[in-house]
Structures are given as structure tokens and as C-alpha cells.
Amino acid sequence: MPSQRWRRRFGHWLAKAFLARFRLPRDAVRWALRRHATKLALITPDRSLTYAQLQQRVMRLAGALQAAGIQPGDRVLCQLPDSAALIELRLAALEIGAVLMTMHAHADSEQVWKAITRVGPGLVVAGEHMPLARLALPEGIIRIATGGPYERWVEEAEPLTERTRFEPEATAALGMTSGTTGTPKLLAATHRSLMTSLQLLIRHLDLEAATHDIGVAMSAIPLSGAGGGMLLPSLLSGASLVIPRSYETQDLVNAIETHGVERLFLTPSQISDVLDLSADDLERLQSLRQIIYGTEIMHLPHLIEAIQLFGPILQQGYGSAEVLPPVTLLSPTAHRLAMVKGDWHALHSVGAAVPEVSVSVRGANGRSLPSGQVGKVWVTSPTRFSDHWQTGPGQGQGHEPSAGGTMSEPLYMGDLGYKDAMGRLHIMGREADVIVVDDGARLYPRELEDHMLSHRAIKEVVVTQGADRRGPVLVVAASLRRKHKVKLADEALAASLRDHLQTLKGLPPWPVDVRLVEKLPRSPLGKLLRKDVRQIALTAPNEAAESGGLRLAS
């Protein structure tokens, strides 16, 4: 009998060989749906679908879209809860070359209307209770509501039988940046960039770290955000993708235990939730074999604690809404070696760039900086999105990406960071987060927050700059771990945290205002909303810095 490792290697080689032949993501999806026909593809709170059943529904939905007049390049807008319908629509759009834009379920009517006017969809698919289901639409746009109407639409359609023709350079999807640091931008990805992303992910998979085949995967991040990146890799690997009842921590724990989830994708903020679970709940996570984290900075104390808790099964990569993964990778093997050697600087990084991608750190003059110097992070990647979407003359007309962002051009990622002597990238944060001291010195909140998280009472923290009537102050906004939450109004704890921060060298001689909160603000995609904390720090009245006392924030 061939060994498990040999079979894993052969399957990996087979996937690479087939992927290299495919020009379009739909070709890879068709191959996966046929190859894994008898396996479970999707597990949702309401239904489960095998790969064969998913294929049947996708081809019927593709036929329904064509019958509604949707042609290659036409836009389809959806606002759906994470569900089988969302997966089906994504795959059907890839099948016929429709340009799909997915609005998050939490997007309000104003955001949805702006998307309609900017994108000009020919058809919209809306969840029953979503704003998109209630808005009055411009004439000519077809609306399908989920539930009975959607099911009848799919079941009554004639399955697609012929391949629709379109080029790999055609636009496949539109997306919005998260808006955690400013106004969201509309981005466009091509079928080629989606296919290239899949090929690079398979090519750079860390085989040695895998203990066995991953059969069940789940994203703790909504599929309308970064979690959507789990879909195609899961299908290609033949895994079952679990969609949880909600993204609340307890529902995630329940889903992991019930379905034996082995691969989990989550944000660093969500890792802080996991680390704060009770011992009983942690026991329910024994099925996990791979933990992928990303979308924001991972603080070193939390990462070390997570590796100690779960073992060297963590991995991460760096990227953004503008660039599909992989950009840089820090593999499970790299995590394990760093722990063995006590190389905390390696764990502080997001890894080195994959060979097909170029990452540089540049100064204000645009020139590359030597290792160790912080500057702007620039990326050149074959998987980048166009950074502009230019609306056409009217709805249903061929809106295309403008020439503003080509794949051969470097893209400023909006982050500050540095490269170390080993070529690994270290992300220090965004320009808006930098604390500028009177003498021109710059403090990066990541350094302050890593230090604060070494205090075991703190679950999550943001350190930013505020002001009172005497001048600048350092504002420490922190939530507490479960066993310390009873101390939210404990001035002795606030004083302890203030003293702890001041043990860090290089701090300005500013007062420190500690604000203990029930929880820090997060986006619907599970990321800290640092701009909200900054706004509170800048506008809220602050007597605490002068009195030395504690100010509670809600």
C-alpha cells in the first residue's frame, strides 16, 4: 500500500499538472466537480450538497442566467447571507463569464444603491431580508429573491450544455475594499488573475507540514470577504466546505466540533477570541489540523500562545483586497522552526515573497530601502486587481477596468513595513496609525501593542494618539480576558496597565489614558476598526490623563 505521504504528494502533483493546463477558473471547477463527485462539497445549517449535486445546480443556474439574457461581461450583483446559493452563483457566473459583485450582508441601502449605480447590473440576486430585496430598481434590472422564487428559478431552468466563449483577460469579479482605513474602493479581477492565484497557491503549498489530507474546511470570515478565498482551493482539494450558522465565536466552536473541521481560516482578532475560550470549549477544537490566519497584523504574543496551544499548524500569508494570494507566505514549517529556535523575529514577519511576486520597501523618494528600514510596501504580482472600475455609458453596457492598474506595475499596499536580512517582510501598520512625537520620532503602534499584550489581563488592544487640554496623550483602548472582565472598573488594573506600557523604552513623556472596554469595534469581516478607535481618542473628552484615573468607553 502506498504511504499516506506518497499519496498526498501524488495528489498534489496531479492537481498541479491539471491546473497548469487550465486557462479559466471554470475549467478547474468542472474538473474538481467531476473528480470528487461522490464527496460532500458543501455543508450548511440548512442543507448538504455532494460535488455531483453542486455541479447539477450550478449548470442549471448558469442556464437560468443565460435565459435571463446575461452574457459574458454582463454584471450580476448579489447580496446574500453565506449559503449554498452564494456558492452556486459564484460558480455559475464563472461558468458563463458574467461579472459578479457580491455585497456583504451587512451593507446598508445606501451602499447597495451606490453599487447598483456604479456597476450597472443586468440582474440582482437578493436575500429575502436584505436591502437589495427592498430597493426600487432602475428599469430593466431583473431581481431574483432567495427562498421559493430562487429555488423555482434554478429547478425549472434548462442546464447549460455548451461552453460559453470568453477570454481569460475578461473581468470575472468586482469587489470592494473593506473600508477599515478609509473610503471603500471598487476593484476588478480577471479570470486569468483568479486562475494564476490558484496555480501559485498549489505550487507553493507546504507539503511537509500536512499531517494528512484535509477533508473538512471552514472560514470564520464571511465568504463575501476574504473568506471567499477558501472556495476554489477547497473544491480543488476535494474538501467539504462548512458554512457556519453565524460567525459568533460559539457558533464557530459548535460547527468545528459537529463537522470535525480540520482547516480553519480566521483573522488575528478572532484568534484572540479563541485564546480566550474556556478549557471545555478548547477541548471541542481537537479536530483542527491547519489554522490559516490573515487580513490584519498578527501580534507576536498571541501567535506564540496559539502555537503553544495548537502546535505548529498555523500559517499565514500577506495580501490585501487589491492582490489575490499568495504574496508572501509563512508556512507551518517556518512556524515550527521559529519556535524550536526561539526566533521570534521570524514569527514577527509575514514571511518572504513567493518567487513569482516582487515585494519592495521604498522611502519617500521612491527608492528601495535597505533591510531593517521602515518604508512603504510595494507589490508587483500577476494576481493583482485593477484598482479602478470605470463605469460605461449605461446599464448593460460593457463597463471595463480602466488602465489605472496593470499587473506589471507595482502597487502600493497602503502598509508600512521593512524587510529583514532573510528577505522576510514585517508589517508595522498604516500611515494613519503612526504616532508622531514632537521631535519627529515615529512610534509604530504594533510595537506598543505587542508589549501590552504580554500583560495577561489584556485580550485585545489598540494604542493610538489622543489629546486633552494639556497636549498629546497615549490612549490605550483594551478589552480584557474572560477571567478579568469583572475588573472593567478596577482603577488598580488600569494603573497596572499604564505602568506596564511605560516600561517600554522610547516612549514620549506623555500621559497614558487607559480605557477598558467590553470589546473593541470590529468590521463585519472580523477585523479591528482602528479608525473608529482613533476617532474616539481624538474627539472624546479626557480627564483621565490628568487625574490618573480610568475612563470607561462603550
VEXKE-825864 format. One record per residue (C-alpha): x, y, z; chain. Coordinates in nm, 3 decimals. Layout:
ATOM        px        py        pz   cadena
ATOM         X         Y         Z        A
...
# end
This chain:
ATOM        px        py        pz   cadena
ATOM     0.000     0.000     0.000        A
ATOM     0.141     0.343    -0.086        A
ATOM     0.220     0.558     0.214        A
ATOM    -0.006     0.845     0.311        A
ATOM     0.272     1.093     0.235        A
ATOM     0.326     0.941    -0.112        A
ATOM    -0.045     0.960    -0.190        A
ATOM    -0.052     1.321    -0.071        A
ATOM     0.246     1.408    -0.291        A
ATOM     0.093     1.231    -0.592        A
ATOM    -0.239     1.410    -0.546        A
ATOM    -0.057     1.741    -0.517        A
ATOM     0.144     1.671    -0.834        A
ATOM    -0.175     1.568    -1.017        A
ATOM    -0.351     1.889    -0.916        A
ATOM    -0.054     2.099    -1.031        A
ATOM    -0.035     1.914    -1.363        A
ATOM    -0.404     1.966    -1.438        A
ATOM    -0.410     2.328    -1.316        A
ATOM    -0.122     2.417    -1.548        A
ATOM    -0.344     2.316    -1.842        A
ATOM    -0.644     2.527    -1.746        A
ATOM    -0.691     2.876    -1.886        A
ATOM    -1.007     2.963    -1.691        A
ATOM    -1.121     2.901    -1.331        A
ATOM    -1.439     2.735    -1.464        A
ATOM    -1.222     2.463    -1.625        A
ATOM    -1.062     2.386    -1.287        A
ATOM    -1.404     2.389    -1.118        A
ATOM    -1.551     2.146    -1.373        A
ATOM    -1.256     1.911    -1.325        A
ATOM    -1.294     1.922    -0.945        A
ATOM    -1.671     1.867    -0.952        A
ATOM    -1.628     1.559    -1.173        A
ATOM    -1.328     1.418    -0.986        A
ATOM    -1.487     1.439    -0.640        A
ATOM    -1.846     1.368    -0.749        A
ATOM    -1.941     1.143    -0.456        A
ATOM    -1.787     1.357    -0.179        A
ATOM    -1.968     1.624     0.019        A
ATOM    -1.889     1.965    -0.126        A
ATOM    -2.093     2.197     0.098        A
ATOM    -2.228     2.163     0.450        A
ATOM    -2.462     2.443     0.560        A
ATOM    -2.706     2.471     0.851        A
ATOM    -2.990     2.402     0.605        A
ATOM    -2.856     2.151     0.352        A
ATOM    -2.560     1.949     0.234        A
ATOM    -2.461     1.901    -0.130        A
ATOM    -2.228     1.649    -0.289        A
ATOM    -1.994     1.762    -0.565        A
ATOM    -2.227     1.599    -0.821        A
ATOM    -2.534     1.776    -0.678        A
ATOM    -2.347     2.106    -0.670        A
ATOM    -2.248     2.060    -1.034        A
ATOM    -2.610     1.995    -1.136        A
ATOM    -2.734     2.307    -0.958        A
ATOM    -2.454     2.526    -1.094        A
ATOM    -2.524     2.420    -1.453        A
ATOM    -2.897     2.481    -1.407        A
ATOM    -2.826     2.825    -1.257        A
ATOM    -2.589     2.904    -1.544        A
ATOM    -2.870     2.812    -1.783        A
ATOM    -3.113     3.033    -1.589        A
ATOM    -2.873     3.329    -1.610        A
ATOM    -2.837     3.287    -1.984        A
ATOM    -3.215     3.255    -2.027        A
ATOM    -3.246     3.588    -1.840        A
ATOM    -3.022     3.748    -2.104        A
ATOM    -2.694     3.754    -1.910        A
ATOM    -2.399     3.733    -2.149        A
ATOM    -2.022     3.736    -2.093        A
ATOM    -1.922     4.071    -1.943        A
ATOM    -2.270     4.150    -1.808        A
ATOM    -2.281     4.235    -1.440        A
ATOM    -2.467     4.038    -1.175        A
ATOM    -2.499     4.191    -0.828        A
ATOM    -2.590     3.985    -0.523        A
ATOM    -2.646     4.044    -0.155        A
ATOM    -2.686     3.710     0.016        A
ATOM    -2.613     3.554     0.350        A
ATOM    -2.337     3.295     0.335        A
ATOM    -2.521     2.998     0.190        A
ATOM    -2.528     2.735    -0.083        A
ATOM    -2.696     2.994    -0.308        A
ATOM    -2.397     3.228    -0.280        A
ATOM    -2.157     2.947    -0.376        A
ATOM    -2.377     2.836    -0.665        A
ATOM    -2.400     3.189    -0.801        A
ATOM    -2.024     3.239    -0.787        A
ATOM    -1.958     2.920    -0.979        A
ATOM    -2.236     2.983    -1.233        A
ATOM    -2.100     3.333    -1.305        A
ATOM    -1.754     3.186    -1.366        A
ATOM    -1.913     2.929    -1.596        A
ATOM    -2.074     3.181    -1.835        A
ATOM    -1.833     3.475    -1.797        A
ATOM    -2.071     3.703    -1.607        A
ATOM    -1.907     3.968    -1.387        A
ATOM    -2.020     3.903    -1.029        A
ATOM    -2.016     4.157    -0.749        A
ATOM    -2.102     4.035    -0.401        A
ATOM    -2.227     4.284    -0.142        A
ATOM    -2.180     4.193     0.221        A
ATOM    -2.496     4.104     0.410        A
ATOM    -2.432     4.400     0.645        A
ATOM    -2.417     4.657     0.363        A
ATOM    -2.695     4.912     0.407        A
ATOM    -2.933     5.052     0.145        A
ATOM    -2.709     5.349     0.063        A
ATOM    -2.406     5.126     0.000        A
ATOM    -2.612     4.886    -0.211        A
ATOM    -2.760     5.168    -0.418        A
ATOM    -2.413     5.312    -0.485        A
ATOM    -2.305     4.968    -0.609        A
ATOM    -2.607     4.949    -0.841        A
ATOM    -2.535     5.290    -0.992        A
ATOM    -2.160     5.226    -1.028        A
ATOM    -2.182     4.870    -1.162        A
ATOM    -2.500     4.878    -1.371        A
ATOM    -2.609     4.515    -1.322        A
ATOM    -2.845     4.341    -1.559        A
ATOM    -2.964     4.107    -1.280        A
ATOM    -2.957     4.106    -0.900        A
ATOM    -3.000     3.816    -0.657        A
ATOM    -3.107     3.919    -0.308        A
ATOM    -3.159     3.753     0.026        A
ATOM    -3.516     3.779     0.148        A
ATOM    -3.439     4.032     0.422        A
ATOM    -3.150     4.219     0.258        A
ATOM    -3.166     4.586     0.147        A
ATOM    -3.119     4.471    -0.214        A
ATOM    -3.452     4.286    -0.190        A
ATOM    -3.637     4.607    -0.095        A
ATOM    -3.482     4.880    -0.309        A
ATOM    -3.670     5.011    -0.611        A
ATOM    -3.451     4.915    -0.906        A
ATOM    -3.394     5.106    -1.230        A
ATOM    -3.596     4.979    -1.524        A
ATOM    -3.457     4.675    -1.700        A
ATOM    -3.285     4.509    -1.400        A
ATOM    -3.415     4.162    -1.316        A
ATOM    -3.441     4.075    -0.946        A
ATOM    -3.450     3.722    -0.804        A
ATOM    -3.518     3.674    -0.431        A
ATOM    -3.387     3.371    -0.248        A
ATOM    -3.621     3.118    -0.099        A
ATOM    -3.906     2.986    -0.312        A
ATOM    -3.850     3.214    -0.616        A
ATOM    -3.481     3.128    -0.638        A
ATOM    -3.539     2.753    -0.598        A
ATOM    -3.808     2.751    -0.869        A
ATOM    -3.581     2.959    -1.094        A
ATOM    -3.300     2.704    -1.062        A
ATOM    -3.514     2.388    -1.076        A
ATOM    -3.712     2.498    -1.381        A
ATOM    -3.410     2.608    -1.584        A
ATOM    -3.254     2.404    -1.862        A
ATOM    -2.896     2.312    -1.766        A
ATOM    -2.618     2.477    -1.962        A
ATOM    -2.484     2.233    -2.221        A
ATOM    -2.235     2.436    -2.428        A
ATOM    -1.925     2.624    -2.316        A
ATOM    -1.966     2.999    -2.330        A
ATOM    -1.673     3.165    -2.505        A
ATOM    -1.476     3.447    -2.343        A
ATOM    -1.110     3.531    -2.291        A
ATOM    -0.901     3.489    -1.973        A
ATOM    -0.837     3.866    -1.972        A
ATOM    -1.211     3.932    -1.932        A
ATOM    -1.328     4.068    -1.596        A
ATOM    -1.456     3.793    -1.367        A
ATOM    -1.545     3.971    -1.044        A
ATOM    -1.583     4.307    -0.878        A
ATOM    -1.515     4.368    -0.513        A
ATOM    -1.495     4.640    -0.254        A
ATOM    -1.208     4.704    -0.018        A
ATOM    -1.309     4.664     0.347        A
ATOM    -1.303     5.036     0.425        A
ATOM    -1.137     4.979     0.764        A
ATOM    -0.894     5.264     0.693        A
ATOM    -1.095     5.488     0.463        A
ATOM    -1.350     5.501     0.179        A
ATOM    -1.402     5.160     0.011        A
ATOM    -1.268     5.123    -0.345        A
ATOM    -1.421     4.924    -0.630        A
ATOM    -1.180     4.665    -0.772        A
ATOM    -1.186     4.431    -1.071        A
ATOM    -1.028     4.085    -1.113        A
ATOM    -0.988     3.890    -1.438        A
ATOM    -1.035     3.520    -1.499        A
ATOM    -0.661     3.499    -1.562        A
ATOM    -0.570     3.653    -1.226        A
ATOM    -0.806     3.412    -1.046        A
ATOM    -0.651     3.118    -1.230        A
ATOM    -0.297     3.238    -1.161        A
ATOM    -0.377     3.272    -0.792        A
ATOM    -0.496     2.910    -0.779        A
ATOM    -0.186     2.786    -0.962        A
ATOM     0.051     2.974    -0.732        A
ATOM    -0.128     2.854    -0.419        A
ATOM    -0.097     2.490    -0.528        A
ATOM     0.264     2.539    -0.638        A
ATOM     0.372     2.679    -0.302        A
ATOM     0.169     2.455    -0.073        A
ATOM     0.374     2.337     0.227        A
ATOM     0.354     1.960     0.182        A
ATOM     0.588     1.866     0.462        A
ATOM     0.367     2.030     0.723        A
ATOM     0.049     1.844     0.630        A
ATOM    -0.010     1.552     0.865        A
ATOM    -0.284     1.405     0.645        A
ATOM    -0.533     1.506     0.380        A
ATOM    -0.762     1.787     0.488        A
ATOM    -1.120     1.669     0.442        A
ATOM    -1.328     1.943     0.607        A
ATOM    -1.259     2.317     0.583        A
ATOM    -1.431     2.628     0.719        A
ATOM    -1.378     3.002     0.704        A
ATOM    -1.456     3.207     1.014        A
ATOM    -1.451     3.511     0.785        A
ATOM    -1.762     3.577     0.572        A
ATOM    -1.743     3.443     0.217        A
ATOM    -1.828     3.790     0.086        A
ATOM    -1.491     3.899     0.227        A
ATOM    -1.153     3.731     0.246        A
ATOM    -1.328     3.406     0.340        A
ATOM    -1.434     3.367    -0.022        A
ATOM    -1.074     3.274    -0.100        A
ATOM    -1.138     2.936     0.064        A
ATOM    -1.390     2.826    -0.200        A
ATOM    -1.185     2.728    -0.504        A
ATOM    -0.889     2.575    -0.315        A
ATOM    -1.135     2.365    -0.110        A
ATOM    -1.312     2.243    -0.422        A
ATOM    -0.986     2.153    -0.594        A
ATOM    -0.869     1.955    -0.292        A
ATOM    -1.198     1.766    -0.264        A
ATOM    -1.268     1.901     0.084        A
ATOM    -1.610     1.969     0.232        A
ATOM    -1.661     2.341     0.293        A
ATOM    -1.863     2.416     0.608        A
ATOM    -2.072     2.733     0.629        A
ATOM    -2.145     2.803     0.998        A
ATOM    -2.478     2.926     1.134        A
ATOM    -2.315     3.258     1.221        A
ATOM    -1.967     3.398     1.278        A
ATOM    -2.017     3.438     1.650        A
ATOM    -1.747     3.253     1.842        A
ATOM    -1.979     2.997     1.998        A
ATOM    -2.138     2.906     1.663        A
ATOM    -1.791     2.859     1.515        A
ATOM    -1.692     2.628     1.801        A
ATOM    -2.014     2.430     1.755        A
ATOM    -1.953     2.390     1.381        A
ATOM    -1.590     2.280     1.431        A
ATOM    -1.692     2.010     1.677        A
ATOM    -2.006     1.894     1.490        A
ATOM    -1.843     1.859     1.148        A
ATOM    -1.487     1.775     1.251        A
ATOM    -1.340     2.085     1.082        A
ATOM    -0.972     2.034     1.006        A
ATOM    -0.876     2.354     0.818        A
ATOM    -0.984     2.689     0.965        A
ATOM    -0.930     3.040     0.824        A
ATOM    -0.972     3.330     1.064        A
ATOM    -0.849     3.679     1.148        A
ATOM    -0.600     3.761     1.426        A
ATOM    -0.886     3.932     1.612        A
ATOM    -1.077     3.603     1.601        A
ATOM    -0.767     3.420     1.727        A
ATOM    -0.786     3.644     2.035        A
ATOM    -1.142     3.510     2.084        A
ATOM    -1.018     3.150     2.053        A
ATOM    -0.739     3.207     2.303        A
ATOM    -0.997     3.339     2.549        A
ATOM    -1.220     3.029     2.529        A
ATOM    -1.284     2.815     2.833        A
ATOM    -1.092     2.490     2.874        A
ATOM    -1.409     2.296     2.786        A
ATOM    -1.456     2.485     2.460        A
ATOM    -1.090     2.444     2.366        A
ATOM    -1.135     2.068     2.403        A
ATOM    -1.402     2.089     2.133        A
ATOM    -1.144     2.210     1.879        A
ATOM    -0.940     1.889     1.875        A
ATOM    -1.018     1.818     1.507        A
ATOM    -0.818     2.120     1.383        A
ATOM    -0.512     2.027     1.175        A
ATOM    -0.444     2.356     0.998        A
ATOM    -0.510     2.715     1.104        A
ATOM    -0.469     2.988     0.843        A
ATOM    -0.473     3.345     0.969        A
ATOM    -0.456     3.679     0.793        A
ATOM    -0.619     4.007     0.681        A
ATOM    -0.456     4.215     0.959        A
ATOM    -0.147     4.226     1.181        A
ATOM    -0.092     3.920     1.399        A
ATOM     0.057     4.022     1.732        A
ATOM     0.355     3.817     1.842        A
ATOM     0.236     3.729     2.198        A
ATOM    -0.090     3.588     2.059        A
ATOM     0.090     3.392     1.787        A
ATOM     0.329     3.229     2.033        A
ATOM     0.038     3.142     2.263        A
ATOM    -0.160     2.993     1.972        A
ATOM     0.135     2.774     1.862        A
ATOM     0.183     2.656     2.220        A
ATOM    -0.187     2.571     2.236        A
ATOM    -0.241     2.403     1.896        A
ATOM     0.109     2.308     1.787        A
ATOM     0.287     2.418     1.468        A
ATOM    -0.023     2.401     1.247        A
ATOM    -0.053     2.774     1.181        A
ATOM     0.029     2.951     0.858        A
ATOM    -0.027     3.292     0.713        A
ATOM     0.023     3.500     0.405        A
ATOM     0.025     3.870     0.335        A
ATOM    -0.204     4.038     0.088        A
ATOM    -0.488     4.284     0.050        A
ATOM    -0.817     4.327    -0.130        A
ATOM    -0.617     4.452    -0.428        A
ATOM    -0.393     4.145    -0.467        A
ATOM    -0.505     3.782    -0.465        A
ATOM    -0.286     3.542    -0.265        A
ATOM    -0.015     3.436    -0.244        A
ATOM     0.211     3.741    -0.196        A
ATOM     0.422     3.629     0.098        A
ATOM     0.392     3.305     0.294        A
ATOM     0.494     3.199     0.643        A
ATOM     0.444     2.824     0.635        A
ATOM     0.369     2.582     0.920        A
ATOM     0.727     2.455     0.884        A
ATOM     0.856     2.812     0.929        A
ATOM     0.638     2.850     1.241        A
ATOM     0.773     2.522     1.382        A
ATOM     1.139     2.606     1.318        A
ATOM     1.096     2.953     1.467        A
ATOM     0.952     2.804     1.786        A
ATOM     1.231     2.546     1.810        A
ATOM     1.500     2.813     1.765        A
ATOM     1.324     3.081     1.966        A
ATOM     1.340     3.300     1.654        A
ATOM     1.067     3.547     1.748        A
ATOM     1.177     3.784     1.471        A
ATOM     1.073     3.523     1.212        A
ATOM     0.728     3.494     1.374        A
ATOM     0.704     3.874     1.375        A
ATOM     0.713     3.859     0.993        A
ATOM     0.460     3.760     0.727        A
ATOM     0.725     3.551     0.551        A
ATOM     0.909     3.603     0.224        A
ATOM     0.755     3.672    -0.116        A
ATOM     0.682     3.374    -0.340        A
ATOM     0.918     3.366    -0.642        A
ATOM     0.659     3.493    -0.891        A
ATOM     0.585     3.804    -0.682        A
ATOM     0.808     4.103    -0.612        A
ATOM     0.790     4.290    -0.279        A
ATOM     0.988     4.607    -0.216        A
ATOM     1.006     4.862     0.066        A
ATOM     1.058     5.219    -0.054        A
ATOM     1.128     5.554     0.101        A
ATOM     0.961     5.887     0.032        A
ATOM     1.179     5.932    -0.278        A
ATOM     1.055     5.604    -0.426        A
ATOM     1.388     5.425    -0.386        A
ATOM     1.426     5.084    -0.223        A
ATOM     1.537     5.092     0.138        A
ATOM     1.798     4.864     0.295        A
ATOM     1.687     4.584     0.525        A
ATOM     1.562     4.698     0.863        A
ATOM     1.439     5.040     0.748        A
ATOM     1.066     5.107     0.756        A
ATOM     0.903     5.240     0.441        A
ATOM     0.608     5.191     0.209        A
ATOM     0.536     4.834     0.095        A
ATOM     0.503     4.787    -0.283        A
ATOM     0.400     4.465    -0.457        A
ATOM     0.417     4.355    -0.820        A
ATOM     0.206     4.044    -0.876        A
ATOM     0.032     3.864    -1.162        A
ATOM    -0.271     3.832    -0.933        A
ATOM    -0.342     4.199    -0.868        A
ATOM    -0.680     4.352    -0.928        A
ATOM    -0.726     4.659    -1.142        A
ATOM    -0.751     4.941    -0.890        A
ATOM    -1.014     5.136    -1.084        A
ATOM    -1.351     5.041    -1.224        A
ATOM    -1.469     5.280    -1.490        A
ATOM    -1.844     5.291    -1.546        A
ATOM    -1.966     5.277    -1.901        A
ATOM    -2.234     5.486    -2.074        A
ATOM    -2.530     5.295    -1.932        A
ATOM    -2.656     4.985    -1.763        A
ATOM    -2.586     4.668    -1.953        A
ATOM    -2.303     4.834    -2.146        A
ATOM    -1.953     4.691    -2.125        A
ATOM    -1.804     4.851    -1.819        A
ATOM    -1.436     4.764    -1.807        A
ATOM    -1.143     4.832    -1.575        A
ATOM    -0.959     5.149    -1.666        A
ATOM    -0.589     5.134    -1.747        A
ATOM    -0.506     5.267    -1.399        A
ATOM    -0.368     4.944    -1.258        A
ATOM    -0.190     4.687    -1.471        A
ATOM    -0.037     4.370    -1.329        A
ATOM     0.315     4.463    -1.440        A
ATOM     0.308     4.784    -1.234        A
ATOM     0.399     4.792    -0.865        A
ATOM     0.110     4.859    -0.629        A
ATOM     0.143     5.050    -0.302        A
ATOM    -0.031     4.829    -0.047        A
ATOM    -0.111     5.110     0.196        A
ATOM     0.111     4.949     0.460        A
ATOM     0.440     5.046     0.620        A
ATOM     0.697     4.776     0.686        A
ATOM     1.052     4.657     0.643        A
ATOM     1.240     4.356     0.510        A
ATOM     1.487     4.175     0.731        A
ATOM     1.823     4.026     0.631        A
ATOM     1.647     3.699     0.534        A
ATOM     1.414     3.880     0.294        A
ATOM     1.109     3.836     0.517        A
ATOM     0.854     4.117     0.524        A
ATOM     0.747     4.277     0.854        A
ATOM     0.428     4.486     0.853        A
ATOM     0.425     4.775     1.101        A
ATOM     0.084     4.925     1.021        A
ATOM    -0.069     5.208     0.820        A
ATOM     0.049     5.567     0.793        A
ATOM    -0.264     5.689     0.972        A
ATOM    -0.174     5.471     1.272        A
ATOM     0.178     5.610     1.321        A
ATOM     0.229     5.816     1.637        A
ATOM     0.449     6.118     1.564        A
ATOM     0.638     6.259     1.863        A
ATOM     0.729     6.628     1.896        A
ATOM     1.091     6.567     1.799        A
ATOM     0.984     6.397     1.477        A
ATOM     1.036     6.045     1.608        A
ATOM     0.780     5.791     1.488        A
ATOM     0.623     5.522     1.703        A
ATOM     0.455     5.222     1.541        A
ATOM     0.153     5.102     1.738        A
ATOM     0.241     4.740     1.662        A
ATOM     0.545     4.766     1.891        A
ATOM     0.338     4.919     2.171        A
ATOM     0.054     4.669     2.128        A
ATOM     0.285     4.366     2.123        A
ATOM     0.426     4.492     2.451        A
ATOM     0.081     4.548     2.603        A
ATOM    -0.038     4.200     2.503        A
ATOM     0.237     4.048     2.716        A
ATOM     0.015     4.158     3.008        A
ATOM    -0.208     3.854     3.057        A
ATOM    -0.516     4.056     3.153        A
ATOM    -0.548     4.201     2.803        A
ATOM    -0.738     4.021     2.529        A
ATOM    -0.717     4.283     2.252        A
ATOM    -0.565     4.631     2.240        A
ATOM    -0.523     4.939     2.024        A
ATOM    -0.269     5.206     2.117        A
ATOM    -0.319     5.542     1.947        A
ATOM    -0.260     5.911     1.993        A
ATOM    -0.517     6.136     2.155        A
ATOM    -0.517     6.481     2.309        A
ATOM    -0.651     6.665     2.608        A
ATOM    -0.634     7.032     2.705        A
ATOM    -0.269     6.994     2.807        A
ATOM    -0.150     6.828     2.489        A
ATOM    -0.096     6.483     2.340        A
ATOM    -0.166     6.161     2.530        A
ATOM    -0.119     5.793     2.454        A
ATOM    -0.459     5.623     2.453        A
ATOM    -0.466     5.251     2.533        A
ATOM    -0.805     5.103     2.442        A
ATOM    -0.820     4.744     2.565        A
ATOM    -1.065     4.461     2.617        A
ATOM    -0.996     4.213     2.894        A
ATOM    -0.974     3.837     2.900        A
ATOM    -1.273     3.648     3.028        A
ATOM    -1.150     3.598     3.383        A
ATOM    -1.059     3.968     3.416        A
ATOM    -1.380     4.122     3.277        A
ATOM    -1.515     4.175     3.627        A
ATOM    -1.234     4.432     3.667        A
ATOM    -1.351     4.670     3.394        A
ATOM    -1.396     4.944     3.656        A
ATOM    -1.086     4.847     3.857        A
ATOM    -0.858     5.153     3.876        A
ATOM    -0.576     4.940     4.017        A
ATOM    -0.579     4.731     3.699        A
ATOM    -0.581     5.045     3.486        A
ATOM    -0.280     5.173     3.677        A
ATOM    -0.107     4.837     3.630        A
ATOM    -0.161     4.853     3.255        A
ATOM    -0.041     5.212     3.240        A
ATOM     0.273     5.119     3.431        A
ATOM     0.326     4.818     3.205        A
ATOM     0.326     5.036     2.892        A
ATOM     0.572     5.278     3.045        A
ATOM     0.829     5.001     3.092        A
ATOM     0.878     5.008     2.713        A
ATOM     1.180     5.212     2.610        A
ATOM     1.149     5.509     2.379        A
ATOM     0.803     5.632     2.484        A
ATOM     0.740     6.008     2.479        A
ATOM     0.681     6.170     2.821        A
ATOM     0.307     6.187     2.759        A
ATOM     0.026     6.092     2.996        A
ATOM    -0.126     5.748     2.934        A
ATOM    -0.503     5.717     2.922        A
ATOM    -0.622     5.357     2.972        A
ATOM    -0.975     5.284     2.852        A
ATOM    -1.106     4.939     2.937        A
ATOM    -1.397     4.831     2.722        A
ATOM    -1.623     4.528     2.690        A
ATOM    -1.500     4.480     2.333        A
ATOM    -1.319     4.678     2.066        A
ATOM    -1.506     4.771     1.746        A
ATOM    -1.476     4.525     1.456        A
ATOM    -1.595     4.519     1.099        A
ATOM    -1.846     4.253     0.984        A
ATOM    -1.541     4.075     0.838        A
ATOM    -1.384     4.025     1.181        A
ATOM    -1.116     4.296     1.161        A
ATOM    -1.039     4.564     1.419        A
ATOM    -1.174     4.905     1.319        A
ATOM    -0.871     5.108     1.417        A
ATOM    -1.008     5.424     1.259        A
ATOM    -1.307     5.409     1.497        A
ATOM    -1.073     5.385     1.796        A
ATOM    -0.864     5.675     1.661        A
ATOM    -1.177     5.886     1.624        A
ATOM    -1.281     5.817     1.982        A
ATOM    -0.933     5.905     2.105        A
ATOM    -0.930     6.233     1.915        A
ATOM    -1.280     6.357     1.997        A
ATOM    -1.377     6.221     2.339        A
ATOM    -1.322     6.449     2.640        A
ATOM    -1.046     6.312     2.858        A
ATOM    -0.998     6.394     3.221        A
ATOM    -0.841     6.057     3.292        A
ATOM    -0.496     6.152     3.167        A
ATOM    -0.481     6.443     3.412        A
ATOM    -0.630     6.268     3.711        A
ATOM    -0.459     5.935     3.655        A
ATOM    -0.798     5.767     3.682        A
ATOM    -0.984     5.537     3.447        A
ATOM    -1.229     5.645     3.182        A
ATOM    -1.469     5.375     3.062        A
ATOM    -1.564     5.374     2.693        A
ATOM    -1.853     5.186     2.541        A
# end
